Amino acid sequence: MPILLLFLLFGACFLIYYYVISNEDLYTRKKPDKKGPFDTIYLPEDLERDRIKRMKDEARRGRF
């Protein structure tokens, strides 16, 4: 009798596991899509501002 209960317990655990795996969408969150580097538009003003900022930082550190 105890072995029959053990098999029933294993069977119930397997059925629960199979149900969760087959309906995975209900129990997990979808990861947001990663945006690649080409999804960003760099305007000339932004590039010029970053270049000037980088030059100021290098001058402050003593590099030229």
Residue pairs with C-beta under 8 A, 6 or more apart in sequence:
20 27
58 64
